[in-house]
């Protein structure tokens, strides 16, 4: 059924954008916003952090499980997490959407509402300053996010040193548990995603499913970690084991995780947690919601309770994209 307001094919690009622009959040860094060939942003620090990510129907989300609001929220939250993992304050998003002409414009309005609500809740002052709308057989959402370092050095993956503690802020296993629930309980007899079953699963397991479909990463703790002296940091998007090993490789050290502190095995191998993983000097008082889950040692690679950890897990779009 066509929703009130028509489809993108019926409205055309200009009319569709006129419906969407009023719903998008404004950025406090905007000098020139949507309407020109490009936006202009203030960069008081003289530097800016920039990151980009793409969400594609099929490998990254299912419309049967995610509402348009969920998609907008997650598109914003996942990119904002990468900005704060550098120790920066999010300032602006640029959003490009490619959708079939038959798409109801109400979907894009819901997407815009999700972007707005995520920015207001997670990163006040950050807004959408531009983007693009195009046609595609597959719904695709691409977001580029910008951040202000406010005079601080960026927190890189390469700064961990032997003797540091390894700490995390945010849940490590909820999003993976939510995804497992959806794949096991929100599919029909043929294995296709079911909107009706997803509603039942979400009502029964709201914490886990919301962590997957509309995550709330601890964004404020990114800047707090930078101010506290974090030596390395990243957004745990592909799984704790994969991302901890990335810090170890970039820093030329070994990370040893404490399984009791990490929690469930799913916390090690599940993806899309969007927690913040950081290393700190041992004498630093951990800020915000950070808790110690391991230590940095001389050597290389990743271990758990002193034993090498080589188990495969986490998210790889080329390996797991058909799931």
Backbone bond lengths (Angstrom), bond angles and torsions (degrees), N, CA, C in turn:
res aa  C-N    CA-C-N  psi(-1)  N-CA   C-N-CA  omega(-1)  CA-C   N-CA-C  phi
1 X - - - 1.470 - - 1.528 109.19 -
2 X 1.301 116.02 137.97 1.462 121.13 178.08 1.521 109.89 -81.02
3 X 1.331 116.67 129.08 1.455 120.51 -179.30 1.514 110.15 -74.75
4 X 1.341 117.74 157.08 1.464 120.60 175.92 1.521 110.20 -54.77
5 X 1.309 115.34 133.62 1.457 119.07 -179.25 1.503 113.09 110.86
6 X 1.356 117.84 -17.23 1.446 120.97 174.76 1.505 114.13 87.69
7 X 1.318 113.97 -179.92 1.457 121.69 -179.78 1.518 110.35 -97.95
8 X 1.333 115.40 169.35 1.464 120.01 176.94 1.521 110.79 -62.60
9 X 1.345 116.13 -37.19 1.447 119.15 178.92 1.514 112.97 -64.89
10 X 1.325 116.29 -35.12 1.458 120.70 179.54 1.525 111.87 -74.85
11 X 1.339 116.03 -38.07 1.469 120.05 -175.89 1.523 112.88 -81.49
12 X 1.326 117.03 -41.03 1.456 120.60 -172.11 1.525 110.59 86.38
13 X 1.336 116.27 164.47 1.467 121.40 -173.16 1.525 113.11 -62.05
14 X 1.323 118.31 -48.15 1.464 120.66 -173.91 1.527 111.63 -63.19
15 X 1.325 116.15 -45.30 1.465 119.38 -179.44 1.521 111.32 -67.76
16 X 1.352 116.76 -37.37 1.461 119.70 178.09 1.522 111.12 -64.39
17 X 1.339 116.68 -43.95 1.457 119.80 178.86 1.527 111.55 -63.67
18 X 1.324 116.73 -35.52 1.462 120.00 177.82 1.523 111.26 -62.95
19 X 1.323 116.52 -28.43 1.457 120.45 177.38 1.528 111.60 -78.36
20 X 1.332 115.84 -30.25 1.464 120.32 -173.25 1.524 112.83 -87.49
21 X 1.332 117.74 -42.56 1.464 121.32 -174.07 1.535 114.06 -50.38
22 X 1.332 119.43 -44.69 1.469 118.19 -178.20 1.524 114.12 -64.25
23 X 1.335 117.60 -17.82 1.452 121.14 -177.34 1.524 112.38 -89.73
24 X 1.331 117.97 -13.94 1.455 121.61 -173.94 1.522 111.73 -81.25
25 X 1.338 117.24 148.06 1.462 120.51 179.56 1.519 111.79 -75.44
26 X 1.315 116.90 146.19 1.466 121.73 176.48 1.521 109.39 -87.86
27 X 1.328 116.38 153.35 1.456 122.39 176.58 1.520 109.87 -103.95
28 X 1.318 115.93 137.32 1.466 119.86 178.03 1.526 111.58 -70.95
29 X 1.349 117.19 -11.96 1.465 120.66 179.59 1.526 112.51 -94.69
30 X 1.339 117.19 2.05 1.456 120.36 -174.55 1.524 112.43 -73.33
31 X 1.331 115.47 128.21 1.461 121.91 169.13 1.521 109.81 -103.10
32 X 1.339 116.18 -40.55 1.465 123.05 172.23 1.518 106.65 -133.65
33 X 1.313 117.05 121.82 1.450 121.46 -176.01 1.512 112.77 -101.26
34 X 1.339 117.76 -158.23 1.463 121.90 -177.73 1.527 111.77 -56.85
35 X 1.325 115.10 142.19 1.465 120.05 177.55 1.510 113.10 129.18
36 X 1.340 117.60 -27.09 1.465 121.03 175.71 1.532 109.39 -100.90
37 X 1.321 116.58 -177.04 1.455 119.73 179.67 1.521 112.12 -66.27
38 X 1.311 117.20 -26.68 1.456 121.56 178.76 1.526 108.72 -153.47
39 X 1.309 115.40 157.05 1.461 120.96 176.02 1.523 109.60 -86.00
40 X 1.314 116.52 160.06 1.456 122.92 174.17 1.519 107.48 -125.47
41 X 1.346 115.99 126.73 1.456 121.80 -177.75 1.519 110.68 -117.82
42 X 1.299 115.96 146.14 1.464 120.96 171.94 1.525 108.74 -75.22
43 X 1.329 116.93 139.89 1.461 122.37 177.11 1.518 108.22 -132.95
44 X 1.334 116.88 76.73 1.468 120.52 -173.72 1.522 113.39 -57.44
45 X 1.337 117.36 -30.97 1.448 121.25 -177.95 1.526 111.99 -74.12
46 X 1.330 117.05 -19.50 1.458 120.69 -174.36 1.512 112.60 86.85
47 X 1.327 117.19 -9.73 1.459 123.27 175.52 1.524 107.15 -129.96
48 X 1.326 116.83 160.14 1.458 118.97 171.85 1.521 109.61 -145.39
49 X 1.310 114.81 149.67 1.459 122.40 175.43 1.519 107.79 -89.84
50 X 1.329 117.99 138.95 1.463 121.21 178.89 1.524 109.31 -138.86
51 X 1.321 116.60 138.48 1.456 122.44 178.60 1.518 108.90 -146.40
52 X 1.322 117.54 159.00 1.458 120.24 179.47 1.520 110.39 -144.35
53 X 1.329 115.64 153.60 1.459 121.37 -178.27 1.523 108.57 -153.61
54 X 1.322 116.37 151.77 1.455 122.01 -179.26 1.522 110.18 -124.72
55 X 1.316 116.04 137.47 1.460 122.64 174.27 1.527 108.31 -118.28
56 X 1.327 116.31 124.69 1.466 122.37 -175.25 1.518 109.68 -122.23
57 X 1.328 115.40 133.46 1.461 119.15 178.37 1.528 109.75 -60.55
58 X 1.314 115.75 126.54 1.461 121.32 -176.49 1.506 110.00 117.16
59 X 1.328 119.19 -82.19 1.460 119.49 -179.44 1.523 114.21 -72.61
60 X 1.338 118.15 -28.77 1.468 120.20 -173.41 1.530 114.43 -108.40
61 X 1.301 118.03 -26.99 1.471 120.43 177.74 1.515 109.71 -159.37
62 X 1.331 115.08 162.31 1.457 122.39 174.60 1.515 108.36 -124.78
63 X 1.312 116.87 128.22 1.460 120.51 179.34 1.518 111.83 -63.50
64 X 1.327 117.34 -23.65 1.464 120.13 177.19 1.525 111.15 -68.67
65 X 1.318 117.40 -23.64 1.464 121.29 -178.14 1.524 113.15 -104.30
66 X 1.318 117.53 -34.68 1.465 121.65 -174.78 1.523 110.74 -104.30
67 X 1.309 116.74 132.64 1.465 120.16 171.56 1.525 108.79 -77.27
68 X 1.336 118.53 161.45 1.465 119.66 174.69 1.529 112.05 -55.18
69 X 1.330 116.61 -37.60 1.474 119.99 178.09 1.521 110.23 -63.20
70 X 1.337 117.25 -42.84 1.465 121.03 176.17 1.523 110.86 -55.58
71 X 1.337 116.30 -45.24 1.461 120.36 -176.50 1.521 111.50 -63.27
72 X 1.327 116.55 -43.61 1.454 119.52 178.19 1.511 111.73 -64.35
73 X 1.339 115.64 -43.30 1.471 120.55 179.53 1.526 110.32 -60.72
74 X 1.341 116.48 -49.51 1.465 119.69 -176.52 1.522 111.54 -66.93
75 X 1.337 117.39 -38.31 1.460 120.32 178.65 1.524 110.75 -60.04
76 X 1.324 116.33 -39.67 1.462 119.80 177.65 1.522 110.96 -72.37
77 X 1.318 117.13 -50.64 1.469 121.32 -172.94 1.515 112.60 -60.24
78 X 1.332 117.54 -42.20 1.459 119.93 -176.59 1.526 112.00 -68.32
79 X 1.321 117.34 -35.21 1.461 120.20 177.20 1.524 111.73 -75.94
80 X 1.310 117.49 -38.24 1.463 120.77 177.73 1.520 110.95 -62.35
81 X 1.348 116.64 -34.56 1.462 119.84 178.98 1.525 111.36 -63.51
82 X 1.332 117.49 -36.55 1.464 119.82 177.76 1.533 111.66 -67.57
83 X 1.325 116.79 -35.14 1.465 120.22 178.29 1.523 110.65 -65.51
84 X 1.338 117.28 -48.87 1.466 119.31 -176.53 1.521 111.41 -70.59
85 X 1.341 117.66 -23.95 1.462 120.01 177.09 1.526 111.98 -65.65
86 X 1.329 117.03 -15.77 1.460 121.53 173.61 1.524 111.57 -90.88
87 X 1.322 116.57 -1.24 1.459 120.94 -177.22 1.508 113.52 85.33
88 X 1.334 117.26 15.40 1.471 121.60 -176.47 1.526 111.35 -102.18
89 X 1.326 115.02 161.86 1.460 122.52 175.79 1.534 107.89 -96.92
90 X 1.334 118.87 123.89 1.469 120.42 -179.54 1.525 111.12 -62.99
91 X 1.336 115.72 135.69 1.465 120.17 -179.23 1.514 113.58 -118.84
92 X 1.342 118.56 -35.91 1.461 118.95 -173.38 1.516 111.51 -158.79
93 X 1.342 114.72 155.55 1.456 122.91 174.53 1.522 109.16 -125.80
94 X 1.326 115.77 145.11 1.462 122.69 167.97 1.528 105.77 -117.49
95 X 1.325 117.28 128.22 1.464 121.31 -171.59 1.523 110.73 -123.47
96 X 1.317 116.68 125.57 1.465 121.99 175.37 1.522 108.61 -115.19
97 X 1.319 116.14 134.03 1.466 121.77 179.74 1.524 108.62 -127.05
98 X 1.317 116.53 129.49 1.458 122.60 171.87 1.522 106.87 -116.59
99 X 1.331 116.93 125.14 1.458 120.84 -173.92 1.522 110.48 -142.78
100 X 1.323 117.61 154.00 1.468 120.32 175.12 1.526 111.00 -61.45
101 X 1.328 118.55 146.23 1.470 120.94 178.38 1.527 113.49 -58.04
102 X 1.328 117.08 -24.18 1.466 120.82 -179.55 1.525 112.92 -78.22
103 X 1.325 117.68 -4.07 1.465 121.50 -178.38 1.529 110.89 -65.14
104 X 1.328 116.58 131.18 1.461 120.59 175.71 1.523 109.39 -65.74
105 X 1.311 117.19 136.01 1.457 120.58 178.73 1.521 110.57 -61.80
106 X 1.334 117.19 -22.99 1.463 120.53 177.32 1.523 111.59 -60.04
107 X 1.343 117.37 -29.71 1.462 119.34 177.35 1.521 110.25 -64.42
108 X 1.339 117.35 -43.79 1.460 119.68 179.01 1.517 111.71 -68.47
109 X 1.315 117.43 -33.30 1.471 119.84 175.99 1.529 109.96 -64.80
110 X 1.333 116.90 -41.80 1.463 119.61 177.14 1.513 111.86 -65.54
111 X 1.320 116.20 -38.77 1.461 121.06 176.52 1.532 110.32 -60.49
112 X 1.332 116.67 -44.54 1.465 120.78 178.87 1.523 110.79 -63.36
113 X 1.328 116.90 -40.11 1.465 120.19 178.30 1.525 110.99 -62.76
114 X 1.337 116.55 -39.84 1.460 119.71 177.98 1.509 112.49 -65.61
115 X 1.340 117.09 -40.66 1.462 120.39 175.40 1.521 110.93 -59.85
116 X 1.332 115.41 -45.39 1.464 120.23 -178.99 1.526 110.93 -63.04
117 X 1.317 116.99 -48.53 1.463 119.98 -175.78 1.526 111.79 -66.28
118 X 1.330 117.38 -36.64 1.464 119.86 178.23 1.521 110.96 -66.21
119 X 1.319 117.04 -43.92 1.464 120.08 178.85 1.527 110.87 -62.24
120 X 1.321 116.62 -44.83 1.466 120.17 -178.23 1.527 111.56 -65.19
121 X 1.333 116.77 -37.46 1.464 120.32 -176.80 1.523 112.88 -82.40
122 X 1.326 117.43 -37.57 1.456 121.29 -171.40 1.520 114.58 -102.74
123 X 1.339 117.04 -29.90 1.470 120.93 -175.50 1.517 110.12 -146.70
124 X 1.333 117.98 69.54 1.473 120.47 -179.14 1.526 111.34 -53.98
125 X 1.334 115.62 136.35 1.457 120.67 -177.90 1.507 112.88 97.93
126 X 1.328 117.42 -19.32 1.457 121.53 175.87 1.521 108.51 -85.83
127 X 1.334 116.92 141.62 1.455 120.21 -179.40 1.508 111.97 -151.35
128 X 1.322 115.70 176.38 1.464 122.32 178.81 1.525 108.47 -91.55
129 X 1.333 116.74 123.57 1.464 120.70 -175.64 1.521 113.29 -109.79
130 X 1.318 117.70 -1.10 1.455 120.10 178.93 1.506 111.06 166.29
131 X 1.345 115.66 -171.98 1.451 120.28 179.89 1.508 111.64 158.78
132 X 1.338 115.11 -149.94 1.463 120.23 -176.49 1.514 108.53 -155.53
133 X 1.321 115.54 151.72 1.460 122.79 176.22 1.518 107.50 -129.51
134 X 1.347 115.89 124.75 1.455 119.86 -176.17 1.522 110.18 -141.75
135 X 1.327 115.38 175.55 1.458 122.22 -177.91 1.524 110.32 -103.64
136 X 1.337 115.75 139.48 1.453 121.18 178.55 1.519 108.34 -157.89
137 X 1.324 116.16 152.60 1.462 119.88 176.01 1.518 111.62 -69.91
138 X 1.321 117.11 -21.47 1.463 122.28 -177.80 1.521 110.10 -121.34
139 X 1.314 117.63 128.20 1.459 121.33 178.55 1.529 109.58 -62.50
140 X 1.323 115.87 123.42 1.456 122.52 -176.93 1.521 109.23 -134.75
141 X 1.323 115.69 133.81 1.468 122.14 -179.96 1.523 107.99 -123.01
142 X 1.321 117.29 120.88 1.463 121.95 178.95 1.524 108.83 -119.84
143 X 1.316 116.36 127.85 1.464 121.77 -178.19 1.523 109.57 -123.29
144 X 1.318 115.54 133.84 1.461 122.07 169.90 1.522 107.28 -114.38
145 X 1.320 116.12 129.80 1.470 121.40 -176.70 1.522 110.26 -117.67
146 X 1.332 115.44 147.13 1.460 122.97 -179.26 1.522 109.72 -123.16
147 X 1.343 115.41 151.75 1.450 119.79 179.20 1.513 112.51 -145.74
148 X 1.324 115.91 156.82 1.459 124.18 -178.03 1.529 108.93 -108.41
149 X 1.319 117.32 124.77 1.468 121.77 179.81 1.525 112.83 -79.16
150 X 1.321 117.17 -11.83 1.468 121.94 176.71 1.523 113.16 53.46
151 X 1.323 115.99 37.25 1.462 119.94 175.92 1.513 114.98 88.06
152 X 1.350 117.28 -5.59 1.463 120.16 179.93 1.525 110.59 -89.44
153 X 1.319 116.27 155.92 1.460 120.37 171.03 1.526 108.30 -71.73
154 X 1.315 118.72 144.47 1.458 119.72 176.84 1.527 110.44 -65.48
155 X 1.324 116.37 148.59 1.465 121.31 174.97 1.533 106.90 -92.06
156 X 1.323 116.64 113.07 1.451 122.48 -174.96 1.529 111.29 -97.72
157 X 1.310 116.01 173.15 1.462 120.34 175.44 1.522 111.42 -78.71
158 X 1.293 117.09 -13.82 1.463 121.88 -168.39 1.519 114.38 -96.30
159 X 1.337 118.36 9.74 1.457 119.29 -172.98 1.517 116.41 -101.03
160 X 1.340 118.96 -0.70 1.464 120.66 -177.91 1.521 110.80 -65.75
161 X 1.326 116.82 142.19 1.457 122.50 -178.72 1.522 110.45 -130.99
162 X 1.318 116.17 148.38 1.464 120.53 177.81 1.521 109.64 -54.48
163 X 1.314 116.13 133.70 1.459 121.93 -176.79 1.518 112.96 102.99
164 X 1.339 117.31 -19.03 1.471 120.33 176.07 1.529 110.50 -66.75
165 X 1.316 115.32 157.93 1.457 120.31 169.41 1.526 108.36 -96.16
166 X 1.319 116.40 152.87 1.459 123.26 175.86 1.518 107.23 -104.86
167 X 1.336 116.04 127.80 1.459 119.84 -175.86 1.520 110.32 -135.95
168 X 1.318 115.54 157.00 1.456 121.06 -179.94 1.518 109.73 -135.29
169 X 1.319 116.00 146.14 1.466 122.01 172.35 1.516 107.41 -122.26
170 X 1.327 116.70 125.38 1.457 121.18 -178.78 1.515 111.80 110.26
171 X 1.326 115.63 162.57 1.466 121.57 179.86 1.520 110.60 -75.84
172 X 1.329 116.47 142.79 1.456 121.35 -176.60 1.527 113.83 -102.82
173 X 1.328 118.03 -20.65 1.461 119.32 -171.90 1.523 114.97 -119.77
174 X 1.331 118.78 -8.14 1.459 120.10 -173.21 1.528 112.38 -66.52
175 X 1.334 117.92 -44.98 1.464 120.48 -177.45 1.527 111.23 -63.99
176 X 1.327 116.93 -41.04 1.463 120.02 178.43 1.516 110.59 -66.04
177 X 1.337 117.03 -38.22 1.462 120.37 176.90 1.521 110.49 -64.24
178 X 1.338 116.83 -39.53 1.455 120.58 178.24 1.515 111.69 -63.44
179 X 1.340 116.81 -41.30 1.458 120.56 179.41 1.523 110.64 -65.45
180 X 1.321 116.32 -39.90 1.461 119.88 178.31 1.528 110.84 -63.49
181 X 1.318 117.36 -40.02 1.465 120.81 177.03 1.523 111.17 -61.78
182 X 1.322 116.84 -42.79 1.459 120.13 -179.23 1.527 111.09 -64.98
183 X 1.322 117.34 -42.90 1.459 120.11 -177.63 1.530 113.04 -73.06
184 X 1.324 117.07 -23.05 1.461 118.83 -179.07 1.522 113.31 -99.55
185 X 1.355 117.36 -26.51 1.460 119.40 -173.70 1.526 114.39 -121.87
186 X 1.332 118.41 -8.12 1.473 120.69 -176.78 1.517 111.57 -116.39
187 X 1.330 115.98 34.18 1.463 121.60 175.79 1.519 108.89 -126.08
188 X 1.330 115.86 151.19 1.461 119.64 179.79 1.526 110.79 -82.57
189 X 1.328 116.14 -173.44 1.462 120.56 -175.38 1.523 112.40 -61.93
190 X 1.335 116.68 -26.24 1.458 120.60 179.03 1.524 112.59 -88.69
191 X 1.334 117.16 -0.72 1.455 121.02 -179.79 1.509 114.74 87.58
192 X 1.337 117.72 8.02 1.463 121.28 179.75 1.528 110.38 -85.98
193 X 1.340 117.74 142.09 1.470 120.31 178.31 1.525 111.60 -56.46
194 X 1.327 115.99 136.52 1.457 122.28 -178.43 1.515 110.26 -118.63
195 X 1.326 116.69 122.91 1.460 120.22 178.30 1.520 111.21 -65.89
196 X 1.322 116.43 -38.71 1.467 120.14 -178.97 1.525 111.22 -64.54
197 X 1.331 116.95 -46.21 1.460 120.18 179.43 1.528 111.07 -68.88
198 X 1.327 117.28 -34.63 1.465 120.00 178.45 1.525 110.80 -62.27
199 X 1.315 117.76 -37.21 1.468 120.91 178.13 1.522 110.67 -63.40
200 X 1.332 115.65 -39.22 1.468 120.16 178.90 1.520 110.67 -66.35
201 X 1.336 115.56 -45.35 1.467 120.55 -179.25 1.529 110.43 -63.81
202 X 1.325 116.30 -42.14 1.471 119.56 -178.15 1.521 111.21 -66.39
203 X 1.321 116.74 -36.32 1.461 120.00 178.48 1.530 110.88 -67.92
204 X 1.333 116.66 -33.96 1.461 120.77 -178.76 1.528 112.57 -81.77
205 X 1.330 117.06 -29.12 1.472 121.57 -176.54 1.529 109.76 -133.57
206 X 1.324 118.52 61.71 1.467 120.01 -173.07 1.522 114.07 -63.95
207 X 1.309 118.75 -35.86 1.463 120.83 -176.48 1.524 110.47 -65.83
208 X 1.327 116.42 -48.25 1.452 120.24 -177.53 1.531 111.84 -68.84
209 X 1.331 116.90 -45.49 1.461 119.42 -176.69 1.531 110.90 -70.13
210 X 1.322 117.31 -39.92 1.466 119.47 176.70 1.530 111.18 -62.28
211 X 1.331 116.98 -36.39 1.468 120.04 178.92 1.521 111.17 -62.17
212 X 1.328 117.04 -28.72 1.453 121.47 178.30 1.524 112.52 -85.60
213 X 1.332 117.19 -46.20 1.462 120.96 -172.29 1.525 113.81 -87.88
214 X 1.334 117.17 -28.43 1.470 121.25 -178.68 1.525 109.28 -144.13
215 X 1.336 117.63 70.18 1.467 121.43 -172.76 1.528 113.07 -67.39
216 X 1.325 114.59 152.91 1.471 121.00 177.21 1.535 108.49 -125.03
217 X 1.320 117.41 76.85 1.468 120.23 -179.42 1.530 111.04 -64.30
218 X 1.333 116.89 150.74 1.477 121.80 -177.01 1.530 110.88 -77.77
219 X 1.319 116.39 70.96 1.461 120.58 -170.83 1.525 113.21 -61.66
220 X 1.309 117.80 -38.52 1.466 119.69 -177.62 1.522 111.75 -61.39
221 X 1.321 117.27 -25.40 1.458 119.89 -178.00 1.524 112.51 -74.78
222 X 1.336 118.33 -13.80 1.455 119.68 176.27 1.517 111.79 -66.28
223 X 1.317 116.26 -51.39 1.467 120.18 177.39 1.523 110.20 -66.09
224 X 1.347 116.94 -38.74 1.462 120.19 178.91 1.523 110.58 -60.04
225 X 1.317 116.93 -39.46 1.465 120.41 178.95 1.524 110.84 -65.91
226 X 1.332 116.63 -42.62 1.461 119.90 178.67 1.525 110.98 -61.17
227 X 1.317 116.55 -43.84 1.462 120.85 -179.93 1.530 111.79 -66.60
228 X 1.332 116.71 -29.72 1.466 120.59 -178.90 1.521 112.61 -81.59
229 X 1.339 117.07 -8.97 1.465 119.79 177.41 1.512 115.07 100.95
230 X 1.335 117.98 26.56 1.467 120.16 176.44 1.522 110.08 -54.68
231 X 1.326 116.53 135.90 1.462 120.78 -178.39 1.531 112.17 -92.21
232 X 1.332 117.03 -23.78 1.469 122.24 176.69 1.525 107.53 -154.34
233 X 1.336 116.26 154.11 1.463 118.93 -179.75 1.515 109.70 -163.81
234 X 1.341 115.73 149.89 1.456 121.62 170.31 1.523 109.98 -156.06
235 X 1.323 114.09 166.08 1.461 123.19 175.81 1.522 108.14 -86.45
236 X 1.330 117.09 123.80 1.464 121.16 -179.03 1.533 108.19 -80.14
237 X 1.328 115.42 88.28 1.466 120.01 -177.80 1.516 112.77 -105.86
238 X 1.320 118.28 -26.68 1.465 121.41 -174.76 1.519 113.25 -107.36
239 X 1.323 118.16 2.49 1.456 121.98 -178.50 1.518 110.66 119.96
240 X 1.332 116.74 140.99 1.463 121.24 -176.05 1.516 111.96 -58.70
241 X 1.329 118.19 -45.03 1.461 119.92 -177.29 1.526 111.11 -62.96
242 X 1.323 117.00 -46.30 1.467 121.05 179.33 1.522 110.63 -62.12
243 X 1.336 116.68 -46.37 1.461 119.77 -174.12 1.526 112.53 -75.02
244 X 1.339 117.74 -34.22 1.466 119.70 174.80 1.526 110.11 -64.37
245 X 1.333 116.11 -39.13 1.467 119.42 178.00 1.527 110.89 -65.10
246 X 1.336 117.54 -31.79 1.466 120.44 177.37 1.525 111.00 -64.05
247 X 1.325 117.23 -41.48 1.467 119.66 175.90 1.520 110.24 -64.37
248 X 1.338 116.68 -43.88 1.463 120.38 -179.82 1.531 110.92 -59.68
249 X 1.321 117.17 -44.38 1.465 120.93 -179.31 1.522 111.43 -66.45
250 X 1.345 116.59 -45.44 1.462 120.15 -178.37 1.526 111.68 -65.67
251 X 1.330 116.62 -33.37 1.467 121.14 -175.68 1.521 112.90 -92.84
252 X 1.321 118.16 -11.61 1.452 120.50 -179.20 1.514 112.73 69.78
253 X 1.329 116.11 39.02 1.475 120.66 -178.39 1.537 108.60 -136.82
254 X 1.306 115.27 -177.00 1.457 121.91 177.09 1.526 108.55 -115.80
255 X 1.314 116.93 137.00 1.463 121.39 174.82 1.514 108.34 -109.81
256 X 1.325 115.55 128.01 1.465 121.80 176.04 1.524 108.13 -113.66
257 X 1.323 116.87 118.86 1.461 122.45 -179.31 1.519 110.94 -96.80
258 X 1.313 115.89 147.76 1.460 123.50 177.70 1.532 107.73 -96.66
259 X 1.328 117.04 112.35 1.460 120.09 -174.55 1.525 112.15 -60.79
260 X 1.326 117.46 -35.15 1.464 120.06 179.82 1.521 110.46 -65.94
261 X 1.328 117.30 -37.28 1.464 121.03 179.47 1.527 111.30 -75.39
262 X 1.328 116.43 -34.75 1.465 120.50 179.38 1.518 110.69 -66.93
263 X 1.332 116.92 -42.38 1.460 120.71 179.96 1.513 111.48 103.83
264 X 1.309 117.36 -135.14 1.460 122.17 -173.12 1.519 111.31 -68.28
265 X 1.358 117.14 154.56 1.468 120.35 175.48 1.529 112.25 -56.41
266 X 1.326 117.24 -30.18 1.459 120.81 179.48 1.522 111.14 -63.90
267 X 1.330 116.77 -27.50 1.463 120.13 178.34 1.526 111.02 -64.75
268 X 1.333 116.92 -30.12 1.456 120.95 179.32 1.521 112.43 -77.75
269 X 1.319 117.10 -40.44 1.456 120.44 -169.23 1.523 114.63 -110.04
270 X 1.333 118.56 -10.65 1.455 120.85 179.99 1.516 111.81 -79.48
271 X 1.322 117.03 150.49 1.464 121.34 -178.36 1.511 113.18 -105.38
272 X 1.332 115.07 177.28 1.458 125.52 174.61 1.525 114.92 61.20
273 X 1.330 116.32 31.36 1.463 118.87 177.77 1.526 111.12 -70.09
274 X 1.333 116.45 -38.62 1.462 123.41 -175.58 1.531 111.78 55.40
275 X 1.336 114.32 34.27 1.458 120.95 166.59 1.527 107.36 -81.66
276 X 1.319 116.59 170.32 1.465 121.34 176.33 1.522 108.75 -107.93
277 X 1.332 115.94 124.01 1.455 122.52 177.51 1.518 107.99 -106.19
278 X 1.330 116.12 127.90 1.465 119.38 -176.11 1.520 110.47 -143.57
279 X 1.325 115.16 158.62 1.461 121.06 171.48 1.525 108.25 -115.70
280 X 1.334 115.11 144.61 1.463 121.81 -177.78 1.524 109.37 -136.33
281 X 1.326 117.35 149.41 1.462 118.90 169.27 1.525 109.75 -54.99
282 X 1.327 116.93 145.29 1.463 121.31 -172.77 1.525 113.41 -61.42
283 X 1.326 117.73 -24.26 1.463 119.55 -176.33 1.534 113.12 -93.27
284 X 1.336 118.50 5.76 1.464 122.09 -178.60 1.520 110.05 -85.60
285 X 1.336 116.22 136.22 1.467 121.15 172.56 1.522 107.85 -74.73
286 X 1.311 117.09 120.50 1.463 120.62 -175.33 1.524 110.59 -66.98
287 X 1.332 117.05 134.50 1.463 120.48 -177.41 1.529 111.73 -87.47
288 X 1.333 115.14 164.92 1.457 122.50 170.58 1.515 113.34 50.44
289 X 1.336 115.20 -130.77 1.458 120.64 -177.56 1.516 114.05 -96.32
290 X 1.321 118.97 15.38 1.459 120.76 -178.98 1.529 111.65 -68.08
291 X 1.327 115.42 141.31 1.464 122.55 176.48 1.519 108.65 -136.98
292 X 1.313 117.85 145.98 1.465 122.53 -176.86 1.529 110.02 -74.81
293 X 1.341 116.07 131.99 1.467 120.55 176.59 1.527 112.17 -128.92
294 X 1.328 117.25 4.54 1.460 118.75 179.92 1.512 111.89 175.15
295 X 1.320 114.93 -165.88 1.460 119.85 -177.95 1.525 109.49 -145.83
296 X 1.328 114.38 160.75 1.458 121.80 177.83 1.522 108.21 -101.09
297 X 1.334 115.25 132.59 1.455 121.19 -178.24 1.528 110.22 -127.38
298 X 1.305 116.02 163.81 1.459 119.98 171.08 1.522 108.45 -67.85
299 X 1.315 116.40 146.29 1.464 120.25 -179.67 1.512 110.19 127.29
300 X 1.320 116.01 -148.05 1.458 120.13 -179.88 1.526 110.06 -153.37
301 X 1.312 116.01 159.00 1.458 120.81 174.60 1.516 113.59 87.82
302 X 1.328 114.71 -162.15 1.466 122.95 -175.52 1.518 109.59 -130.49
303 X 1.319 115.25 137.01 1.458 120.44 174.51 1.519 109.10 -134.40
304 X 1.300 115.54 158.66 1.467 122.96 175.57 1.520 107.08 -127.17
305 X 1.315 116.11 121.87 1.469 122.15 -177.05 1.529 111.42 55.00
306 X 1.346 114.97 35.93 1.452 120.00 176.01 1.508 115.52 85.69
307 X 1.334 117.64 -3.73 1.460 121.07 -179.31 1.524 110.47 -110.15
308 X 1.334 116.74 137.88 1.465 120.84 179.27 1.522 110.40 -52.05
309 X 1.327 115.32 138.19 1.465 120.48 179.27 1.517 108.02 -116.98
310 X 1.320 116.14 112.54 1.457 120.34 -178.06 1.519 111.94 -122.01
311 X 1.335 117.38 8.03 1.469 120.45 -177.38 1.518 111.43 -61.54
312 X 1.319 115.83 138.09 1.456 121.26 176.72 1.517 109.15 -77.31
313 X 1.303 116.70 141.11 1.459 121.02 178.59 1.504 109.84 -179.02
314 X 1.321 116.95 -174.18 1.449 120.88 -179.89 1.511 111.54 80.32
315 X 1.331 116.01 -166.48 1.463 122.18 -172.91 1.514 110.85 -112.17
316 X 1.328 116.30 128.57 1.461 123.44 173.00 1.526 106.16 -132.51
317 X 1.354 118.98 115.62 1.462 119.93 -174.83 1.528 114.30 -61.72
318 X 1.315 117.60 -23.83 1.471 120.04 179.54 1.516 111.94 -87.36
319 X 1.328 116.29 -19.42 1.449 120.13 179.40 1.520 112.29 -99.77
320 X 1.340 115.38 -34.77 1.461 120.74 -172.15 1.523 114.05 -112.25
321 X 1.338 117.70 3.62 1.452 120.43 -171.90 1.509 115.69 -63.68
322 X 1.350 117.45 -22.34 1.456 119.50 -179.10 1.515 112.51 -89.40
323 X 1.328 116.12 -2.74 1.455 117.17 -179.54 1.504 110.14 -72.24
